[in-house]
Amino acid sequence: MNREIDDLLQRALDSSAKASSLIRKLATSSPHASLEALEKHVAALQAVRNEFAYRTGRSALE
């Protein structure tokens, strides 16, 4: 179970870093960012949050 949690945390960190980078690029009107790409990473973070809540029995909003 710990390995699965570690994998979830790594996925969350990766998606969060990518989303943060895209937000910065969007804020500066960079041609290398799109709302669609940002939405993809936000969806990935939501999926990780929900899976983590399911596996730990904790609310996804905690």
PDB file of N, CA, C, O and CB in Angstrom:
ATOM      1  N   MET A   1       0.830  -1.198   0.000  1.00  0.00           N
ATOM      2  CA  MET A   1       0.000   0.000   0.000  1.00  0.00           C
ATOM      3  C   MET A   1       0.872   1.259   0.000  1.00  0.00           C
ATOM      4  O   MET A   1       0.540   2.232  -0.677  1.00  0.00           O
ATOM      5  CB  MET A   1      -0.943   0.000   1.218  1.00  0.00           C
ATOM      6  N   ASN A   2       1.983   1.256   0.748  1.00  0.00           N
ATOM      7  CA  ASN A   2       2.839   2.438   0.788  1.00  0.00           C
ATOM      8  C   ASN A   2       3.405   2.772  -0.581  1.00  0.00           C
ATOM      9  O   ASN A   2       3.526   3.943  -0.943  1.00  0.00           O
ATOM     10  CB  ASN A   2       3.969   2.234   1.774  1.00  0.00           C
ATOM     11  N   ARG A   3       3.754   1.737  -1.344  1.00  0.00           N
ATOM     12  CA  ARG A   3       4.281   1.959  -2.702  1.00  0.00           C
ATOM     13  C   ARG A   3       3.216   2.636  -3.569  1.00  0.00           C
ATOM     14  O   ARG A   3       3.526   3.541  -4.344  1.00  0.00           O
ATOM     15  CB  ARG A   3       4.732   0.612  -3.351  1.00  0.00           C
ATOM     16  N   GLU A   4       1.970   2.197  -3.435  1.00  0.00           N
ATOM     17  CA  GLU A   4       0.879   2.797  -4.206  1.00  0.00           C
ATOM     18  C   GLU A   4       0.669   4.257  -3.821  1.00  0.00           C
ATOM     19  O   GLU A   4       0.438   5.105  -4.683  1.00  0.00           O
ATOM     20  CB  GLU A   4      -0.418   2.009  -3.995  1.00  0.00           C
ATOM     21  N   ILE A   5       0.750   4.544  -2.539  1.00  0.00           N
ATOM     22  CA  ILE A   5       0.601   5.924  -2.065  1.00  0.00           C
ATOM     23  C   ILE A   5       1.760   6.773  -2.579  1.00  0.00           C
ATOM     24  O   ILE A   5       1.555   7.905  -3.017  1.00  0.00           O
ATOM     25  CB  ILE A   5       0.538   5.973  -0.512  1.00  0.00           C
ATOM     26  N   ASP A   6       2.977   6.229  -2.527  1.00  0.00           N
ATOM     27  CA  ASP A   6       4.133   6.955  -3.049  1.00  0.00           C
ATOM     28  C   ASP A   6       3.968   7.257  -4.537  1.00  0.00           C
ATOM     29  O   ASP A   6       4.305   8.350  -4.991  1.00  0.00           O
ATOM     30  CB  ASP A   6       5.417   6.151  -2.814  1.00  0.00           C
ATOM     31  N   ASP A   7       3.452   6.292  -5.292  1.00  0.00           N
ATOM     32  CA  ASP A   7       3.208   6.506  -6.721  1.00  0.00           C
ATOM     33  C   ASP A   7       2.168   7.606  -6.941  1.00  0.00           C
ATOM     34  O   ASP A   7       2.324   8.446  -7.827  1.00  0.00           O
ATOM     35  CB  ASP A   7       2.744   5.199  -7.387  1.00  0.00           C
ATOM     36  N   LEU A   8       1.108   7.595  -6.130  1.00  0.00           N
ATOM     37  CA  LEU A   8       0.083   8.642  -6.232  1.00  0.00           C
ATOM     38  C   LEU A   8       0.671  10.016  -5.929  1.00  0.00           C
ATOM     39  O   LEU A   8       0.384  10.994  -6.621  1.00  0.00           O
ATOM     40  CB  LEU A   8      -1.083   8.347  -5.274  1.00  0.00           C
ATOM     41  N   LEU A   9       1.491  10.076  -4.895  1.00  0.00           N
ATOM     42  CA  LEU A   9       2.104  11.351  -4.537  1.00  0.00           C
ATOM     43  C   LEU A   9       3.022  11.852  -5.646  1.00  0.00           C
ATOM     44  O   LEU A   9       3.048  13.046  -5.942  1.00  0.00           O
ATOM     45  CB  LEU A   9       2.885  11.217  -3.230  1.00  0.00           C
ATOM     46  N   GLN A  10       3.772  10.945  -6.255  1.00  0.00           N
ATOM     47  CA  GLN A  10       4.657  11.342  -7.348  1.00  0.00           C
ATOM     48  C   GLN A  10       3.857  11.848  -8.546  1.00  0.00           C
ATOM     49  O   GLN A  10       4.224  12.843  -9.171  1.00  0.00           O
ATOM     50  CB  GLN A  10       5.548  10.166  -7.767  1.00  0.00           C
ATOM     51  N   ARG A  11       2.764  11.157  -8.861  1.00  0.00           N
ATOM     52  CA  ARG A  11       1.892  11.611  -9.959  1.00  0.00           C
ATOM     53  C   ARG A  11       1.345  13.004  -9.663  1.00  0.00           C
ATOM     54  O   ARG A  11       1.285  13.857 -10.549  1.00  0.00           O
ATOM     55  CB  ARG A  11       0.722  10.615 -10.179  1.00  0.00           C
ATOM     56  N   ALA A  12       0.950  13.226  -8.417  1.00  0.00           N
ATOM     57  CA  ALA A  12       0.415  14.536  -8.030  1.00  0.00           C
ATOM     58  C   ALA A  12       1.481  15.618  -8.159  1.00  0.00           C
ATOM     59  O   ALA A  12       1.209  16.706  -8.665  1.00  0.00           O
ATOM     60  CB  ALA A  12      -0.122  14.494  -6.590  1.00  0.00           C
ATOM     61  N   LEU A  13       2.684  15.320  -7.705  1.00  0.00           N
ATOM     62  CA  LEU A  13       3.766  16.298  -7.808  1.00  0.00           C
ATOM     63  C   LEU A  13       4.090  16.624  -9.261  1.00  0.00           C
ATOM     64  O   LEU A  13       4.298  17.786  -9.609  1.00  0.00           O
ATOM     65  CB  LEU A  13       5.015  15.780  -7.102  1.00  0.00           C
ATOM     66  N   ASP A  14       4.132  15.605 -10.101  1.00  0.00           N
ATOM     67  CA  ASP A  14       4.420  15.814 -11.525  1.00  0.00           C
ATOM     68  C   ASP A  14       3.343  16.669 -12.187  1.00  0.00           C
ATOM     69  O   ASP A  14       3.653  17.626 -12.896  1.00  0.00           O
ATOM     70  CB  ASP A  14       4.537  14.466 -12.250  1.00  0.00           C
ATOM     71  N   SER A  15       2.089  16.323 -11.954  1.00  0.00           N
ATOM     72  CA  SER A  15       0.989  17.079 -12.561  1.00  0.00           C
ATOM     73  C   SER A  15       0.931  18.501 -12.024  1.00  0.00           C
ATOM     74  O   SER A  15       0.639  19.441 -12.762  1.00  0.00           O
ATOM     75  CB  SER A  15      -0.343  16.375 -12.311  1.00  0.00           C
ATOM     76  N   SER A  16       1.206  18.651 -10.745  1.00  0.00           N
ATOM     77  CA  SER A  16       1.193  19.976 -10.137  1.00  0.00           C
ATOM     78  C   SER A  16       2.286  20.860 -10.733  1.00  0.00           C
ATOM     79  O   SER A  16       2.049  22.028 -11.039  1.00  0.00           O
ATOM     80  CB  SER A  16       1.367  19.868  -8.617  1.00  0.00           C
ATOM     81  N   ALA A  17       3.469  20.305 -10.894  1.00  0.00           N
ATOM     82  CA  ALA A  17       4.576  21.073 -11.470  1.00  0.00           C
ATOM     83  C   ALA A  17       4.257  21.490 -12.901  1.00  0.00           C
ATOM     84  O   ALA A  17       4.516  22.627 -13.296  1.00  0.00           O
ATOM     85  CB  ALA A  17       5.876  20.254 -11.436  1.00  0.00           C
ATOM     86  N   LYS A  18       3.699  20.575 -13.666  1.00  0.00           N
ATOM     87  CA  LYS A  18       3.355  20.890 -15.056  1.00  0.00           C
ATOM     88  C   LYS A  18       2.246  21.935 -15.119  1.00  0.00           C
ATOM     89  O   LYS A  18       2.294  22.845 -15.947  1.00  0.00           O
ATOM     90  CB  LYS A  18       2.924  19.618 -15.804  1.00  0.00           C
ATOM     91  N   ALA A  19       1.257  21.809 -14.251  1.00  0.00           N
ATOM     92  CA  ALA A  19       0.163  22.784 -14.222  1.00  0.00           C
ATOM     93  C   ALA A  19       0.686  24.162 -13.816  1.00  0.00           C
ATOM     94  O   ALA A  19       0.297  25.170 -14.405  1.00  0.00           O
ATOM     95  CB  ALA A  19      -0.949  22.326 -13.250  1.00  0.00           C
ATOM     96  N   SER A  20       1.555  24.209 -12.823  1.00  0.00           N
ATOM     97  CA  SER A  20       2.125  25.489 -12.386  1.00  0.00           C
ATOM     98  C   SER A  20       2.906  26.152 -13.507  1.00  0.00           C
ATOM     99  O   SER A  20       2.809  27.362 -13.713  1.00  0.00           O
ATOM    100  CB  SER A  20       3.031  25.287 -11.169  1.00  0.00           C
ATOM    101  N   SER A  21       3.674  25.362 -14.223  1.00  0.00           N
ATOM    102  CA  SER A  21       4.442  25.885 -15.347  1.00  0.00           C
ATOM    103  C   SER A  21       3.515  26.449 -16.425  1.00  0.00           C
ATOM    104  O   SER A  21       3.764  27.523 -16.972  1.00  0.00           O
ATOM    105  CB  SER A  21       5.340  24.789 -15.937  1.00  0.00           C
ATOM    106  N   LEU A  22       2.452  25.717 -16.720  1.00  0.00           N
ATOM    107  CA  LEU A  22       1.502  26.185 -17.730  1.00  0.00           C
ATOM    108  C   LEU A  22       0.800  27.464 -17.291  1.00  0.00           C
ATOM    109  O   LEU A  22       0.552  28.343 -18.116  1.00  0.00           O
ATOM    110  CB  LEU A  22       0.470  25.103 -18.022  1.00  0.00           C
ATOM    111  N   ILE A  23       0.479  27.581 -16.016  1.00  0.00           N
ATOM    112  CA  ILE A  23      -0.167  28.800 -15.507  1.00  0.00           C
ATOM    113  C   ILE A  23       0.765  29.994 -15.701  1.00  0.00           C
ATOM    114  O   ILE A  23       0.333  31.062 -16.136  1.00  0.00           O
ATOM    115  CB  ILE A  23      -0.545  28.642 -14.002  1.00  0.00           C
ATOM    116  N   ARG A  24       2.049  29.808 -15.374  1.00  0.00           N
ATOM    117  CA  ARG A  24       3.012  30.896 -15.575  1.00  0.00           C
ATOM    118  C   ARG A  24       3.105  31.275 -17.055  1.00  0.00           C
ATOM    119  O   ARG A  24       3.150  32.456 -17.400  1.00  0.00           O
ATOM    120  CB  ARG A  24       4.402  30.488 -15.042  1.00  0.00           C
ATOM    121  N   LYS A  25       3.133  30.267 -17.920  1.00  0.00           N
ATOM    122  CA  LYS A  25       3.224  30.533 -19.357  1.00  0.00           C
ATOM    123  C   LYS A  25       1.970  31.232 -19.873  1.00  0.00           C
ATOM    124  O   LYS A  25       2.055  32.140 -20.699  1.00  0.00           O
ATOM    125  CB  LYS A  25       3.449  29.228 -20.127  1.00  0.00           C
ATOM    126  N   LEU A  26       0.810  30.807 -19.384  1.00  0.00           N
ATOM    127  CA  LEU A  26      -0.434  31.463 -19.799  1.00  0.00           C
ATOM    128  C   LEU A  26      -0.466  32.919 -19.328  1.00  0.00           C
ATOM    129  O   LEU A  26      -0.940  33.801 -20.045  1.00  0.00           O
ATOM    130  CB  LEU A  26      -1.655  30.699 -19.247  1.00  0.00           C
ATOM    131  N   ALA A  27       0.037  33.157 -18.128  1.00  0.00           N
ATOM    132  CA  ALA A  27       0.036  34.516 -17.576  1.00  0.00           C
ATOM    133  C   ALA A  27       0.926  35.456 -18.385  1.00  0.00           C
ATOM    134  O   ALA A  27       0.693  36.664 -18.417  1.00  0.00           O
ATOM    135  CB  ALA A  27       0.498  34.494 -16.121  1.00  0.00           C
ATOM    136  N   THR A  28       1.935  34.901 -19.031  1.00  0.00           N
ATOM    137  CA  THR A  28       2.845  35.726 -19.835  1.00  0.00           C
ATOM    138  C   THR A  28       2.532  35.622 -21.323  1.00  0.00           C
ATOM    139  O   THR A  28       3.310  36.077 -22.161  1.00  0.00           O
ATOM    140  CB  THR A  28       4.295  35.316 -19.582  1.00  0.00           C
ATOM    141  N   SER A  29       1.403  35.027 -21.641  1.00  0.00           N
ATOM    142  CA  SER A  29       0.958  34.862 -23.036  1.00  0.00           C
ATOM    143  C   SER A  29       1.958  34.086 -23.881  1.00  0.00           C
ATOM    144  O   SER A  29       2.141  34.378 -25.063  1.00  0.00           O
ATOM    145  CB  SER A  29       0.715  36.219 -23.669  1.00  0.00           C
ATOM    146  N   SER A  30       2.589  33.116 -23.283  1.00  0.00           N
ATOM    147  CA  SER A  30       3.543  32.271 -24.010  1.00  0.00           C
ATOM    148  C   SER A  30       2.811  31.433 -25.055  1.00  0.00           C
ATOM    149  O   SER A  30       1.721  30.923 -24.796  1.00  0.00           O
ATOM    150  CB  SER A  30       4.320  31.354 -23.031  1.00  0.00           C
ATOM    151  N   PRO A  31       3.408  31.293 -26.228  1.00  0.00           N
ATOM    152  CA  PRO A  31       2.779  30.452 -27.261  1.00  0.00           C
ATOM    153  C   PRO A  31       2.905  28.956 -26.957  1.00  0.00           C
ATOM    154  O   PRO A  31       2.352  28.121 -27.673  1.00  0.00           O
ATOM    155  CB  PRO A  31       3.403  30.747 -28.621  1.00  0.00           C
ATOM    156  N   HIS A  32       3.636  28.628 -25.891  1.00  0.00           N
ATOM    157  CA  HIS A  32       3.869  27.227 -25.544  1.00  0.00           C
ATOM    158  C   HIS A  32       2.898  26.709 -24.491  1.00  0.00           C
ATOM    159  O   HIS A  32       3.154  25.681 -23.865  1.00  0.00           O
ATOM    160  CB  HIS A  32       5.282  27.049 -25.053  1.00  0.00           C
ATOM    161  N   ALA A  33       1.795  27.406 -24.291  1.00  0.00           N
ATOM    162  CA  ALA A  33       0.809  26.992 -23.290  1.00  0.00           C
ATOM    163  C   ALA A  33      -0.588  27.086 -23.884  1.00  0.00           C
ATOM    164  O   ALA A  33      -0.865  27.908 -24.758  1.00  0.00           O
ATOM    165  CB  ALA A  33       0.917  27.861 -22.009  1.00  0.00           C
ATOM    166  N   SER A  34      -1.452  26.225 -23.384  1.00  0.00           N
ATOM    167  CA  SER A  34      -2.848  26.279 -23.819  1.00  0.00           C
ATOM    168  C   SER A  34      -3.741  25.908 -22.649  1.00  0.00           C
ATOM    169  O   SER A  34      -3.330  25.192 -21.736  1.00  0.00           O
ATOM    170  CB  SER A  34      -3.100  25.331 -25.029  1.00  0.00           C
ATOM    171  N   LEU A  35      -4.954  26.400 -22.688  1.00  0.00           N
ATOM    172  CA  LEU A  35      -5.914  26.045 -21.644  1.00  0.00           C
ATOM    173  C   LEU A  35      -6.216  24.555 -21.670  1.00  0.00           C
ATOM    174  O   LEU A  35      -6.447  23.950 -20.623  1.00  0.00           O
ATOM    175  CB  LEU A  35      -7.207  26.847 -21.807  1.00  0.00           C
ATOM    176  N   GLU A  36      -6.217  23.960 -22.854  1.00  0.00           N
ATOM    177  CA  GLU A  36      -6.494  22.526 -22.966  1.00  0.00           C
ATOM    178  C   GLU A  36      -5.434  21.713 -22.231  1.00  0.00           C
ATOM    179  O   GLU A  36      -5.756  20.741 -21.547  1.00  0.00           O
ATOM    180  CB  GLU A  36      -6.558  22.102 -24.445  1.00  0.00           C
ATOM    181  N   ALA A  37      -4.174  22.109 -22.371  1.00  0.00           N
ATOM    182  CA  ALA A  37      -3.096  21.399 -21.677  1.00  0.00           C
ATOM    183  C   ALA A  37      -3.235  21.568 -20.169  1.00  0.00           C
ATOM    184  O   ALA A  37      -3.038  20.618 -19.412  1.00  0.00           O
ATOM    185  CB  ALA A  37      -1.717  21.907 -22.147  1.00  0.00           C
ATOM    186  N   LEU A  38      -3.575  22.778 -19.734  1.00  0.00           N
ATOM    187  CA  LEU A  38      -3.769  23.025 -18.307  1.00  0.00           C
ATOM    188  C   LEU A  38      -4.926  22.191 -17.772  1.00  0.00           C
ATOM    189  O   LEU A  38      -4.820  21.596 -16.700  1.00  0.00           O
ATOM    190  CB  LEU A  38      -4.023  24.518 -18.046  1.00  0.00           C
ATOM    191  N   GLU A  39      -6.025  22.146 -18.508  1.00  0.00           N
ATOM    192  CA  GLU A  39      -7.178  21.349 -18.082  1.00  0.00           C
ATOM    193  C   GLU A  39      -6.806  19.875 -17.950  1.00  0.00           C
ATOM    194  O   GLU A  39      -7.309  19.190 -17.060  1.00  0.00           O
ATOM    195  CB  GLU A  39      -8.340  21.512 -19.075  1.00  0.00           C
ATOM    196  N   LYS A  40      -5.945  19.387 -18.814  1.00  0.00           N
ATOM    197  CA  LYS A  40      -5.495  17.991 -18.750  1.00  0.00           C
ATOM    198  C   LYS A  40      -4.768  17.719 -17.431  1.00  0.00           C
ATOM    199  O   LYS A  40      -5.007  16.697 -16.788  1.00  0.00           O
ATOM    200  CB  LYS A  40      -4.569  17.664 -19.947  1.00  0.00           C
ATOM    201  N   HIS A  41      -3.880  18.633 -17.030  1.00  0.00           N
ATOM    202  CA  HIS A  41      -3.129  18.431 -15.794  1.00  0.00           C
ATOM    203  C   HIS A  41      -4.002  18.624 -14.556  1.00  0.00           C
ATOM    204  O   HIS A  41      -3.802  17.950 -13.546  1.00  0.00           O
ATOM    205  CB  HIS A  41      -1.945  19.383 -15.743  1.00  0.00           C
ATOM    206  N   VAL A  42      -4.953  19.524 -14.627  1.00  0.00           N
ATOM    207  CA  VAL A  42      -5.902  19.699 -13.519  1.00  0.00           C
ATOM    208  C   VAL A  42      -6.742  18.434 -13.360  1.00  0.00           C
ATOM    209  O   VAL A  42      -6.986  17.990 -12.238  1.00  0.00           O
ATOM    210  CB  VAL A  42      -6.820  20.937 -13.760  1.00  0.00           C
ATOM    211  N   ALA A  43      -7.182  17.857 -14.464  1.00  0.00           N
ATOM    212  CA  ALA A  43      -7.951  16.606 -14.408  1.00  0.00           C
ATOM    213  C   ALA A  43      -7.105  15.483 -13.819  1.00  0.00           C
ATOM    214  O   ALA A  43      -7.612  14.657 -13.060  1.00  0.00           O
ATOM    215  CB  ALA A  43      -8.451  16.211 -15.815  1.00  0.00           C
ATOM    216  N   ALA A  44      -5.825  15.448 -14.162  1.00  0.00           N
ATOM    217  CA  ALA A  44      -4.933  14.424 -13.605  1.00  0.00           C
ATOM    218  C   ALA A  44      -4.796  14.606 -12.098  1.00  0.00           C
ATOM    219  O   ALA A  44      -4.789  13.625 -11.354  1.00  0.00           O
ATOM    220  CB  ALA A  44      -3.542  14.485 -14.279  1.00  0.00           C
ATOM    221  N   LEU A  45      -4.689  15.845 -11.644  1.00  0.00           N
ATOM    222  CA  LEU A  45      -4.615  16.106 -10.204  1.00  0.00           C
ATOM    223  C   LEU A  45      -5.897  15.692  -9.492  1.00  0.00           C
ATOM    224  O   LEU A  45      -5.848  15.134  -8.396  1.00  0.00           O
ATOM    225  CB  LEU A  45      -4.335  17.584  -9.948  1.00  0.00           C
ATOM    226  N   GLN A  46      -7.032  15.962 -10.105  1.00  0.00           N
ATOM    227  CA  GLN A  46      -8.307  15.562  -9.507  1.00  0.00           C
ATOM    228  C   GLN A  46      -8.416  14.043  -9.426  1.00  0.00           C
ATOM    229  O   GLN A  46      -8.928  13.510  -8.442  1.00  0.00           O
ATOM    230  CB  GLN A  46      -9.483  16.135 -10.314  1.00  0.00           C
ATOM    231  N   ALA A  47      -7.944  13.351 -10.439  1.00  0.00           N
ATOM    232  CA  ALA A  47      -7.983  11.886 -10.428  1.00  0.00           C
ATOM    233  C   ALA A  47      -7.101  11.337  -9.319  1.00  0.00           C
ATOM    234  O   ALA A  47      -7.488  10.396  -8.626  1.00  0.00           O
ATOM    235  CB  ALA A  47      -7.538  11.320 -11.785  1.00  0.00           C
ATOM    236  N   VAL A  48      -5.923  11.914  -9.147  1.00  0.00           N
ATOM    237  CA  VAL A  48      -5.022  11.482  -8.075  1.00  0.00           C
ATOM    238  C   VAL A  48      -5.663  11.756  -6.722  1.00  0.00           C
ATOM    239  O   VAL A  48      -5.625  10.908  -5.830  1.00  0.00           O
ATOM    240  CB  VAL A  48      -3.651  12.199  -8.180  1.00  0.00           C
ATOM    241  N   ARG A  49      -6.252  12.942  -6.566  1.00  0.00           N
ATOM    242  CA  ARG A  49      -6.903  13.296  -5.298  1.00  0.00           C
ATOM    243  C   ARG A  49      -8.002  12.299  -4.956  1.00  0.00           C
ATOM    244  O   ARG A  49      -8.102  11.842  -3.817  1.00  0.00           O
ATOM    245  CB  ARG A  49      -7.486  14.719  -5.367  1.00  0.00           C
ATOM    246  N   ASN A  50      -8.821  11.964  -5.941  1.00  0.00           N
ATOM    247  CA  ASN A  50      -9.915  11.023  -5.701  1.00  0.00           C
ATOM    248  C   ASN A  50      -9.402   9.624  -5.392  1.00  0.00           C
ATOM    249  O   ASN A  50      -9.930   8.949  -4.509  1.00  0.00           O
ATOM    250  CB  ASN A  50     -10.840  10.977  -6.904  1.00  0.00           C
ATOM    251  N   GLU A  51      -8.375   9.185  -6.113  1.00  0.00           N
ATOM    252  CA  GLU A  51      -7.819   7.856  -5.854  1.00  0.00           C
ATOM    253  C   GLU A  51      -7.167   7.799  -4.478  1.00  0.00           C
ATOM    254  O   GLU A  51      -7.296   6.800  -3.771  1.00  0.00           O
ATOM    255  CB  GLU A  51      -6.798   7.478  -6.937  1.00  0.00           C
ATOM    256  N   PHE A  52      -6.466   8.869  -4.093  1.00  0.00           N
ATOM    257  CA  PHE A  52      -5.848   8.923  -2.774  1.00  0.00           C
ATOM    258  C   PHE A  52      -6.914   8.867  -1.683  1.00  0.00           C
ATOM    259  O   PHE A  52      -6.754   8.159  -0.689  1.00  0.00           O
ATOM    260  CB  PHE A  52      -4.997  10.196  -2.629  1.00  0.00           C
ATOM    261  N   ALA A  53      -7.994   9.610  -1.868  1.00  0.00           N
ATOM    262  CA  ALA A  53      -9.089   9.599  -0.892  1.00  0.00           C
ATOM    263  C   ALA A  53      -9.694   8.210  -0.787  1.00  0.00           C
ATOM    264  O   ALA A  53      -9.991   7.739   0.311  1.00  0.00           O
ATOM    265  CB  ALA A  53     -10.174  10.620  -1.278  1.00  0.00           C
ATOM    266  N   TYR A  54      -9.876   7.558  -1.915  1.00  0.00           N
ATOM    267  CA  TYR A  54     -10.449   6.211  -1.925  1.00  0.00           C
ATOM    268  C   TYR A  54      -9.534   5.230  -1.192  1.00  0.00           C
ATOM    269  O   TYR A  54     -10.003   4.430  -0.383  1.00  0.00           O
ATOM    270  CB  TYR A  54     -10.688   5.738  -3.373  1.00  0.00           C
ATOM    271  N   ARG A  55      -8.240   5.290  -1.471  1.00  0.00           N
ATOM    272  CA  ARG A  55      -7.299   4.324  -0.888  1.00  0.00           C
ATOM    273  C   ARG A  55      -7.054   4.549   0.599  1.00  0.00           C
ATOM    274  O   ARG A  55      -6.758   3.602   1.329  1.00  0.00           O
ATOM    275  CB  ARG A  55      -5.984   4.386  -1.621  1.00  0.00           C
ATOM    276  N   THR A  56      -7.176   5.792   1.052  1.00  0.00           N
ATOM    277  CA  THR A  56      -6.892   6.086   2.454  1.00  0.00           C
ATOM    278  C   THR A  56      -8.147   6.225   3.302  1.00  0.00           C
ATOM    279  O   THR A  56      -8.068   6.289   4.528  1.00  0.00           O
ATOM    280  CB  THR A  56      -6.083   7.345   2.553  1.00  0.00           C
ATOM    281  N   GLY A  57      -9.313   6.273   2.648  1.00  0.00           N
ATOM    282  CA  GLY A  57     -10.553   6.442   3.391  1.00  0.00           C
ATOM    283  C   GLY A  57     -10.756   7.862   3.881  1.00  0.00           C
ATOM    284  O   GLY A  57     -11.595   8.108   4.747  1.00  0.00           O
ATOM    285  N   ARG A  58      -9.993   8.799   3.333  1.00  0.00           N
ATOM    286  CA  ARG A  58     -10.117  10.202   3.730  1.00  0.00           C
ATOM    287  C   ARG A  58     -10.918  10.957   2.691  1.00  0.00           C
ATOM    288  O   ARG A  58     -10.979  10.562   1.527  1.00  0.00           O
ATOM    289  CB  ARG A  58      -8.731  10.850   3.918  1.00  0.00           C
ATOM    290  N   SER A  59     -11.513  12.016   3.108  1.00  0.00           N
ATOM    291  CA  SER A  59     -12.269  12.864   2.186  1.00  0.00           C
ATOM    292  C   SER A  59     -11.317  13.507   1.188  1.00  0.00           C
ATOM    293  O   SER A  59     -10.204  13.890   1.546  1.00  0.00           O
ATOM    294  CB  SER A  59     -13.065  13.951   2.955  1.00  0.00           C
ATOM    295  N   ALA A  60     -11.746  13.623  -0.047  1.00  0.00           N
ATOM    296  CA  ALA A  60     -10.927  14.263  -1.078  1.00  0.00           C
ATOM    297  C   ALA A  60     -10.744  15.748  -0.794  1.00  0.00           C
ATOM    298  O   ALA A  60      -9.875  16.387  -1.386  1.00  0.00           O
ATOM    299  CB  ALA A  60     -11.557  14.068  -2.458  1.00  0.00           C
ATOM    300  N   LEU A  61     -11.546  16.300   0.096  1.00  0.00           N
ATOM    301  CA  LEU A  61     -11.468  17.727   0.392  1.00  0.00           C
ATOM    302  C   LEU A  61     -10.627  18.046   1.616  1.00  0.00           C
ATOM    303  O   LEU A  61     -10.419  19.217   1.932  1.00  0.00           O
ATOM    304  CB  LEU A  61     -12.842  18.276   0.584  1.00  0.00           C
ATOM    305  N   GLU A  62     -10.141  17.028   2.308  1.00  0.00           N
ATOM    306  CA  GLU A  62      -9.331  17.278   3.512  1.00  0.00           C
ATOM    307  C   GLU A  62      -7.983  17.837   3.154  1.00  0.00           C
ATOM    308  O   GLU A  62      -7.171  18.106   4.039  1.00  0.00           O
ATOM    309  CB  GLU A  62      -9.157  16.002   4.321  1.00  0.00           C
TER     310      GLU A  62
END
